[in-house]
């Protein structure tokens, strides 16, 4: 007999699926917030007048963008205890995902800063604006418009990358998929369900990005 696709055996596990999806979303959103803060600091280092600070910022970006996230997670979770740092699987995943994403965030934010012409700062200073006012009213609106689309793409990338947290025992969607598949022996069905969950999460972010973009940038189209 041929293989019969059925979701009936998956129904009893749907309750834990929503918990896993919630954990995936929480992990991803926290990692995004932390990586934006870290990325902003690194982007500033990369724009510094100090050659040493520029080197430190560039080195961080290159290391994080050229090291697999799985390796970073293993280092944080498994190597940490050897130097006295013991973290829960969730916290280790959050730190590893944030550190990795910060490397990409730094380049996104740096591109936004580069897009602001130096004359903008001079004009703001000539108008008597303080440094904080210059950033709020002159720099940030231009930077945000430039980074809006790639920032949304990075949010989606982090959601997808969070699936690797299952390797260090975080009970998110990929972990649910592995557990339910091995328990029910309906691997194909669990793979399809997990793929649908990730698709829904990512499309929700994308639709939200487009909707918010249309409200914020009514005079210009938001790049897809």
C-alpha positions as CSV (number, residue, x, y, z in Angstrom):
1,X,0.0,0.0,0.0
2,X,1.1,3.6,-0.7
3,X,1.6,6.2,2.0
4,X,-1.6,7.8,3.2
5,X,-1.2,11.4,4.4
6,X,-3.3,12.1,7.5
7,X,-3.3,14.7,10.2
8,X,-5.5,12.7,12.5
9,X,-2.6,11.4,14.6
10,X,-1.3,15.0,15.0
11,X,-4.4,16.4,16.6
12,X,-3.5,15.4,20.2
13,X,-0.3,17.4,19.9
14,X,-1.7,20.6,18.7
15,X,-2.0,22.0,22.2
16,X,1.7,21.9,22.7
17,X,2.2,23.2,19.1
18,X,0.7,26.6,20.1
19,X,3.0,26.8,23.1
20,X,6.0,26.0,20.9
21,X,4.9,28.7,18.4
22,X,4.5,31.2,21.2
23,X,8.0,30.3,22.4
24,X,9.4,30.7,18.9
25,X,7.8,34.1,18.6
26,X,9.0,35.3,22.0
27,X,12.6,34.1,21.4
28,X,12.7,35.8,18.0
29,X,11.2,39.1,19.1
30,X,13.5,39.3,22.1
31,X,16.5,38.5,19.9
32,X,15.5,41.2,17.5
33,X,15.3,43.9,20.2
34,X,18.6,42.9,21.7
35,X,20.3,42.6,18.3
36,X,19.1,46.1,17.3
37,X,20.7,47.6,20.4
38,X,23.9,45.7,19.9
39,X,23.9,46.4,16.2
40,X,23.5,50.1,16.8
41,X,26.5,50.1,19.0
42,X,28.6,48.1,16.5
43,X,27.4,50.4,13.6
44,X,28.6,53.4,15.6
45,X,32.0,51.7,16.1
46,X,32.2,51.1,12.4
47,X,31.6,54.8,11.8
48,X,34.1,56.0,14.4
49,X,37.1,58.2,13.7
50,X,39.3,55.7,15.7
51,X,40.9,53.1,13.5
52,X,40.9,50.6,16.5
53,X,37.2,51.0,17.1
54,X,36.5,50.6,13.4
55,X,38.6,47.4,13.4
56,X,36.7,46.0,16.5
57,X,33.3,46.7,14.9
58,X,34.4,45.2,11.5
59,X,35.9,42.2,13.2
60,X,32.7,41.5,15.1
61,X,30.6,41.7,12.0
62,X,32.9,39.4,10.0
63,X,33.1,36.8,12.8
64,X,29.3,36.7,13.4
65,X,28.4,36.7,9.7
66,X,30.9,33.9,8.9
67,X,30.3,31.6,11.8
68,X,27.3,29.2,11.6
69,X,24.6,30.1,14.2
70,X,24.6,26.4,15.3
71,X,28.3,26.7,16.3
72,X,27.6,29.9,18.2
73,X,24.7,28.2,20.1
74,X,27.0,25.3,21.0
75,X,29.7,27.6,22.3
76,X,27.3,29.6,24.4
77,X,25.4,26.6,25.8
78,X,28.0,23.8,26.1
79,X,31.3,25.8,26.4
80,X,29.9,28.3,28.9
81,X,29.8,26.0,31.9
82,X,33.5,25.3,31.5
83,X,34.2,28.9,32.4
84,X,31.6,29.1,35.1
85,X,28.7,30.4,32.9
86,X,25.6,28.2,33.2
87,X,22.6,29.3,31.2
88,X,19.2,27.8,30.6
89,X,18.6,26.5,27.1
90,X,16.3,29.5,26.3
91,X,18.8,32.1,27.6
92,X,21.6,30.5,25.7
93,X,19.6,30.5,22.5
94,X,18.6,34.1,23.1
95,X,22.2,35.2,23.6
96,X,23.5,33.2,20.6
97,X,20.7,34.3,18.3
98,X,21.1,37.9,19.4
99,X,24.9,37.9,18.9
100,X,24.5,36.4,15.5
101,X,21.7,38.8,14.4
102,X,23.6,41.8,15.7
103,X,26.3,41.3,13.0
104,X,23.7,41.7,10.3
105,X,21.8,44.5,12.2
106,X,25.1,46.4,12.4
107,X,25.4,46.4,8.6
108,X,21.8,47.4,8.1
109,X,22.1,50.3,10.5
110,X,25.4,51.3,9.1
111,X,23.9,51.5,5.6
112,X,21.2,53.7,7.0
113,X,23.8,56.0,8.6
114,X,25.8,56.2,5.4
115,X,22.7,57.2,3.5
116,X,22.5,60.4,5.6
117,X,24.5,63.1,3.8
118,X,27.1,64.9,6.0
119,X,25.5,68.2,5.0
120,X,22.4,67.2,6.9
121,X,24.4,67.3,10.2
122,X,25.9,70.6,9.3
123,X,22.5,72.1,8.4
124,X,21.0,70.8,11.7
125,X,23.9,72.4,13.6
126,X,23.4,75.6,11.8
127,X,19.8,75.7,12.8
128,X,20.8,75.4,16.4
129,X,19.6,71.8,17.0
130,X,21.2,69.8,19.7
131,X,22.8,66.4,19.0
132,X,19.6,64.7,20.4
133,X,17.3,66.9,18.3
134,X,19.5,66.3,15.2
135,X,19.2,62.5,15.6
136,X,15.4,62.7,16.4
137,X,14.3,65.1,13.7
138,X,16.9,64.8,11.0
139,X,18.9,61.5,11.2
140,X,16.4,58.9,12.5
141,X,13.6,59.6,9.9
142,X,16.1,59.2,7.1
143,X,17.8,56.1,8.6
144,X,14.5,54.5,9.4
145,X,13.2,54.9,5.8
146,X,16.4,53.4,4.4
147,X,16.6,50.4,6.8
148,X,12.8,49.6,7.0
149,X,12.7,47.0,4.3
150,X,15.9,45.1,5.2
151,X,15.0,45.3,8.9
152,X,11.7,43.4,8.2
153,X,13.7,40.8,6.2
154,X,16.0,40.4,9.2
155,X,13.1,39.8,11.5
156,X,12.0,37.0,9.2
157,X,15.5,35.6,9.1
158,X,15.7,35.5,12.9
159,X,12.3,33.7,13.1
160,X,13.6,31.0,10.7
161,X,17.0,30.8,12.4
162,X,15.3,30.2,15.8
163,X,14.6,26.7,14.6
164,X,18.2,25.9,15.4
165,X,17.5,26.4,19.1
166,X,16.0,22.9,19.1
167,X,19.6,21.7,19.0
168,X,20.1,22.9,22.6
169,X,16.7,21.7,23.8
170,X,14.6,24.8,23.5
171,X,10.9,23.7,23.1
172,X,10.1,25.7,20.1
173,X,8.4,24.6,16.8
174,X,11.3,22.6,15.4
175,X,11.7,20.8,18.7
176,X,8.0,20.1,18.7
177,X,8.3,18.7,15.1
178,X,11.1,16.3,16.2
179,X,9.4,15.2,19.3
180,X,6.0,14.6,17.8
181,X,7.5,13.0,14.7
182,X,9.4,10.4,16.8
183,X,6.4,9.8,19.0
184,X,3.7,9.5,16.4
185,X,5.9,8.1,13.6
186,X,4.2,10.5,11.2
187,X,7.2,12.5,10.3
188,X,6.0,13.9,7.0
189,X,2.8,15.3,8.6
190,X,4.7,16.9,11.4
191,X,7.2,18.4,8.9
192,X,4.3,19.9,6.9
193,X,2.6,21.3,10.0
194,X,5.8,22.9,11.3
195,X,6.5,24.4,7.8
196,X,3.0,25.9,7.8
197,X,3.6,27.5,11.3
198,X,6.8,29.1,10.2
199,X,5.2,30.2,7.0
200,X,2.3,31.8,8.9
201,X,4.6,33.6,11.4
202,X,6.9,34.9,8.6
203,X,4.0,36.0,6.4
204,X,2.4,37.8,9.4
205,X,5.6,39.7,9.9
206,X,5.8,40.5,6.2
207,X,2.2,41.7,5.9
208,X,2.6,43.7,9.1
209,X,5.7,45.3,7.7
210,X,4.0,46.2,4.4
211,X,0.9,47.6,6.2
212,X,2.9,49.7,8.7
213,X,5.2,50.9,5.9
214,X,2.2,52.2,3.9
215,X,1.0,54.1,6.9
216,X,4.4,55.6,7.7
217,X,5.6,56.3,4.2
218,X,2.5,57.4,2.3
219,X,4.5,59.4,-0.1
220,X,6.7,56.6,-1.2
221,X,6.4,52.9,-1.8
222,X,8.0,50.5,0.6
223,X,10.4,48.2,-1.2
224,X,9.4,44.6,-1.1
